[in-house]
Amino acid sequence: MDGPHAFAVVVNDGAGRGLAARAWPRLEAAMRARGLKYEVIRTRSADEACARVRALPPDVAVLVAGGDGTVHGVLPAFVGTGRALGIVPLGSGNDFAGLLGLRSGDVDAALDRVTRAARAVDLLEARTPLGTHHLLNGLGMGFDAQVSALMKRAPARLSGFGRYFWAVLAGLRDLRTGQVRVHVDGREVYVGPSCLVAVMNGVRYGGGFRISPTSDVQDGQLNVVLGRALTRVTLLALLTKVLRGTHLHDARVVHGHGREVQVTWAQPMHAHVDGELAGEVTALHARILPGALQLLSLPH
């Protein structure tokens, strides 16, 4: 397999509760119709997918057929390599693809972009006592992570935004608030009670909640958004603003941007990275890696 438009396609058979697996024949037919050379990597294991991507020749770009979790799982195979990544959104959560203007299941629109020249976008690197993670979209601590955990219990009939909103309502019943201290580029931006802190490279999560509407994946900056002391009622009201991306001027919200952030909690809080649970931690350090990923899927 060689040439300027040679690809490996990572298909996560578990993504979107089987959506990627079901869509593979349609994706394969579309690639053949375009004359694209490819090999397929079908797996449910991020470790296996990373190993197989690392073994590819360096000029082979990789298309990831899945959601935010699948993309997150293979990112370690791209960091520092210059290998190009394309996204075919076929998962339960497709928030980064949504930022790019790609809709879940729209194979043709995704493939229309992958023969263009790749362009550099930023990545996040997050370090906690439990490990180091590379992220494309963003991370959350507190209520965000609690919701990510609860999504696994959501009714099977729900998907995407519906699953997230169900988990939001479930999480409100057991809202936890902790004391947190947040520094951005060494400057203290908040100290006090909070139930959630998000550190974002992308704009949205949860199937459409625009938590960081001013984010730009090519500006060399990360964005921090947190809620002050919130009750169940005020948090639910605030989330309606987050859906529209109009919450940043709310007095209950603190936000900032910079190149690195340090978050320190007085008690362990749940954390997620690109929607994947990362355990309970009291400290997190994140920094932006400007232009660290070559992406094929940017709009014009």
N, C-alpha and C positions, 0 to 999 in steps of 0.2 A: 504494500500500500504506500503510494508516494504521490507527490504532486502538491500544488498549492492549495487544493481543496480536498485534502485527505483528512478524514475524521475518524475518531473513535467515539462511539455513542454509549454512554453509561446509562443503562436502563435500570432503575430501582423498581423491581417487581412489587415491592410493598408500598411504593409511594401512592398517595391519594387513594388508599385502600384498594389498590390494584389498578388504578387508572392508567399509570404508566405502562403496565404490562398489557392491558387491553388496547392501548393506543399504539403500541409498537408496530403492528402490521401497517397501520395508516401512516405512521412516521416513516417506516422503511419504504413504503411505496412512494411517498413524496420525495424522499432522498433519491431513489432510483430515477424518478421522473425528471429530476434536476441534473442527473448525471454525476451525483456526488459519490466519491469513493469513501467507503467506510468499513469499519469492523465494529461489532457490537460487544459490549461488556455487560452481561446481565448478572445482577447480584442483588442481594438484600443486605450485604455487609459493606460498611464504609471502609473498613480496613482492607478488605479484598479489592474493592474498587481503587483505593489509593495505590496499592501495590501494583496493580495492573496498569494504571495510568503512568506511574513512574517508570515502568519498563518499556513504554512506547518510545519510538524515535522522537527526537525533540521537535521536529517540524510537523508532527501530527497534532492538530487541534482536537479538543474534546468537547462534545456536546453532552450536556447533562439533561436527561429526560426524567424529571421529577420535580419536587418542590424545594422550598428553602432548606429543609433538613438534608435533602440529598446533596444540594450544592455545598452546604456547610461540611458534610461528611467527606467530600473529596478535595476541599480547599488545600489541605496540607500537601497534596501532590502538585500544587501549582505555585506555592509561595517560593519566590526566588528563582524560578525556572524560566520565566518568559513564555511559557506555553499558553496558548490562547484557549479561552473558555467561552462556550456558547450555551445558552439556556433555552430549553424547550419546556415550558411550565406545565407539568403534569402531576402536581402534588396536591396535598390538602391545603398547604399554605404556600402561596405564590406571591408573597408581598414584594420581594425584590423585583421579580418579573413585572409586577404591576407598576412599580416605579418606572420601569423601562417602557411601559405602554403595551406590554404583552398580556393577553388574556389566557387564562387556563384552558388548555386543550386546543388552542389555535396553533396547530403545527405549521401551517403554511406561513403565517406571519413570522413565526420564530425562524423558520428556514430562510425566509427572504433576506434575513440580516447576516447569516453566518458566512457568506462569501465576501463580505466587505472586509476592509482592513480592520484589524483589532485596534482598540484604543485603550489607553491606560486608565484604570480606575483605582480608587483607594481601597485599602483593607483596614480592618481593625485587628489589633492584637490585644487580647485580654489575658492578664495573669492573675490567678488566685492561688491560695495555698493548695488547692486541689489540682492545679495544672494550668497549662497555657493553651489558649484557643485562638484560632484565626477566624474572623467573621467577615462576611460581606454585607450583611444587613444591619444587625445590631443586637444588643443584649438588654436584659431587664433584671432588676433585683426587687424582691418584695412581691407586690400584688401581681406584676407581670408574670413572674415565674410561677406563682401559685396558679394562675390561670393556665399556663402552659401545662402544668401537671394535671389539672382538672380536665383538660381537653381529652385526655385519654379515656375519661369516663363518660364522655358525651354520647348521647344516643347515636346509634349507627346510621340512622336516617339523615342526620345532619352532616353538612360538609362546609369547609372553608369558614366563612364569616359566621354561619349559624352555629358551628361548634364553638367558636371563640366566644360568641355572645352568651351561649349557654353556660360556658365556664366562668364568664364574668359574673353572671348572676349567682352561680354557685359559690364563687370566691367571696362575694360581698357578705355572705353569711358568716364568714370566718376571717374578717379583715384584720390583718396584723399591722401594727404601727411600731416602728423602732426609732431610736435616736441615731442620726446619721450625720457624718461630716463629709463634705464634698469639696475637693480642690480641683480647679482647672488651671493647668499650666502653673501650678504652685500657688495660685491665689484661692483663698477660701471663698466660695460662692454661696455656701449654705451650711448651717449647723442647726439641728433641731429635729423635731419629729417628722417622720415621713412614712408612707406606706409603699412608695414605689420610686425607683430611680431607673431611667433608661439612658443608655449610651448608644448613639445611633450613627451609622454611616448612611443608611438608607432613610426613607421618609416614613414608611408605614409598617405596621405589623397587625396580626390578628385578622387578616382577610380584608383590611381596609381602614383600620384606625390610623389616622395620620398624626402619629405621635410627635414627629419631628419634621414639620412641613418646610422648614428652611434648609434641610440637609441637601448637600450636593456631593455626589460620589467622586467628583473630580476637583474639589476645592482644597484638598489637603487638610481638612478640618474634621474633627468629630463633633457631635452635638450632644449635649446633656440636657435632659428634661426630667424634672422631679416634681412631685406633689408635696406641699406642706402638710400639716396635720389635717387629715380629711376624715369625715364621718362616712358611713355607708351612703347616706343621702347626697352629700356634697360630691363624693367620688362618682356616683352614678350620674349626677348632673354634669360633672366635668367631662365624663366620657362622651356625652352627646356632642360636646364641643370638639373633643379629639377626633371624632368621626369626620368632622368638617375641616379639621386643622385650624380652628379659630381659638384655641385655648391658650396660646402663648402670652396673651395680654391679660389673662386672668390673674388676679392677685394671689390665688392659691397655687400658682405654678412658678417655678424657678427654672430658668433655662440659660444656657451659655454655650460657647463653642471654643475650641482650642485644639492643641495637638496631643494633649494627654490629660487624663483625669484620674484622681485617686478617690475612691469611695471607701469609707470606714464606718461600719455599723457597731453599735454597742452590744448587739446580740446577733447570733447567726440568722441570716436571711436566705431564702431560696434565690437562686440565680438561674437564668437561662441564657444560652448563646444561640442566636439565630433560631430561637424556638425550641432548642434542645436543652433539656435540664442539665445543669452543671453542679448540682449539690447545694448545700447550705454553707455560706461563707460569711466572714465578718469583714473581709477586706478584698478589694479588687483594684487593680491598676490597669488602665487601658490606654493605648496610644494609637495614633493613626499612622499607617504605612502608606505614604503618598505614592500613587501610581504603581502599586505593588502587583496588580493583576492586569493582564491583557484580556479585554472583554470584547467578544464579537457581537454582542446583542444590544449595543447602544442604538437608540434611534438616530436618525440623520442629524 
